[in-house]
Amino acid sequence: MEAVAESDVVLLCGETGSGKTTQVPQFLYEAGYGHPDAGSRRGMVGVTQPRRVAAVAMAQRVAHELNMTIGAEVAYQVGCAAGSRAGFVLAE
């Protein structure tokens, strides 16, 4: 959390299954990052995935684990479609 608080961008590298894609974004969201009323923590928590299936599955899993809705608090974008949201986004 210190690295996130002190940096504009943080890149994570870790073993497969270590929680980079699903657990870390949830920790950040639960710590107040990505909330529109969070002052310096407002914005979004974004995660990139190389394939459509991975992006959709990951967004569905996170939405389920946080009891949220796809397209509302959790969203995904595949390609650069106009009007869509980027990556895996946790926002209220």
Backbone torsions as a table, in degrees:
resi	resn	phi	psi	omega
1	MET	NA	-31.1	178.7
2	GLU	-62.8	-44.0	-179.6
3	ALA	-60.9	-40.3	179.6
4	VAL	-67.1	-42.0	-179.3
5	ALA	-65.7	-30.6	-174.9
6	GLU	-97.5	-3.2	-173.9
7	SER	-130.1	153.0	174.7
8	ASP	-78.4	-33.9	-178.3
9	VAL	-136.4	138.1	175.9
10	VAL	-130.1	126.2	175.5
11	LEU	-105.0	131.8	-179.0
12	LEU	-108.9	136.6	172.8
13	CYS	-125.5	133.7	179.8
14	GLY	-166.6	171.5	-179.5
15	GLU	-66.1	155.3	174.0
16	THR	-58.4	133.4	178.5
17	GLY	84.7	7.6	-177.2
18	SER	-83.9	-6.8	177.2
19	GLY	99.8	9.9	-179.1
20	LYS	-57.9	-41.4	-172.7
21	THR	-85.0	-36.6	-174.0
22	THR	-109.6	-43.2	-174.2
23	GLN	-78.3	-46.6	-177.9
24	VAL	-60.2	-46.8	177.5
25	PRO	-60.2	-35.7	177.9
26	GLN	-67.4	-40.8	176.3
27	PHE	-59.1	-44.1	-179.6
28	LEU	-63.1	-45.8	-179.7
29	TYR	-61.7	-44.8	-179.8
30	GLU	-67.1	-22.0	176.5
31	ALA	-85.7	1.6	176.3
32	GLY	103.4	-6.5	178.5
33	TYR	-70.7	139.5	178.1
34	GLY	89.8	-4.6	179.4
35	HIS	-86.2	134.9	-177.0
36	PRO	-62.4	-21.9	-179.7
37	ASP	-100.8	17.4	-172.4
38	ALA	-91.3	14.4	179.1
39	GLY	60.9	-119.6	-178.0
40	SER	-71.0	-10.9	179.3
41	ARG	-95.8	-0.7	-178.5
42	ARG	-69.2	167.7	-177.1
43	GLY	126.4	-132.9	177.6
44	MET	-147.5	157.2	172.6
45	VAL	-100.5	117.1	-176.7
46	GLY	-118.0	142.4	177.7
47	VAL	-133.0	136.4	176.9
48	THR	-103.1	148.2	176.5
49	GLN	-133.1	145.2	-175.8
50	PRO	-78.2	-16.3	-175.0
51	ARG	-136.1	151.8	179.9
52	ARG	-54.9	-49.4	-176.8
53	VAL	-59.0	-42.5	-180.0
54	ALA	-65.5	-41.9	-179.3
55	ALA	-63.6	-45.6	-178.6
56	VAL	-66.5	-47.3	-178.4
57	ALA	-62.6	-42.0	-179.5
58	MET	-65.7	-43.8	178.4
59	ALA	-63.0	-41.0	178.8
60	GLN	-63.8	-42.5	-179.4
61	ARG	-64.1	-46.0	-179.1
62	VAL	-64.9	-43.3	178.3
63	ALA	-59.4	-43.2	179.2
64	HIS	-63.5	-47.3	-177.3
65	GLU	-64.9	-30.8	179.7
66	LEU	-96.9	2.8	-178.4
67	ASN	56.2	48.8	-179.8
68	MET	-120.5	177.3	-176.0
69	THR	-110.7	135.9	173.1
70	ILE	-66.1	132.4	179.7
71	GLY	94.9	-13.0	177.0
72	ALA	-109.4	-89.4	-179.7
73	GLU	-77.2	-31.1	179.4
74	VAL	-118.5	130.7	179.8
75	ALA	-141.2	166.7	175.4
76	TYR	-143.5	158.6	177.1
77	GLN	-134.0	136.6	174.2
78	VAL	-116.8	122.8	-176.3
79	GLY	75.0	-154.3	-176.3
80	CYS	-121.5	47.2	-179.3
81	ALA	-65.9	134.7	179.3
82	ALA	-63.5	137.7	176.4
83	GLY	82.7	1.4	179.1
84	SER	-98.4	170.7	-176.7
85	ARG	-104.7	153.6	-173.7
86	ALA	-85.2	139.4	170.3
87	GLY	57.3	-145.7	174.2
88	PHE	-103.5	116.8	-172.5
89	VAL	-118.6	126.4	171.6
90	LEU	-106.6	114.0	179.5
91	ALA	-152.9	153.3	177.0
92	GLU	-105.6	NA	NA
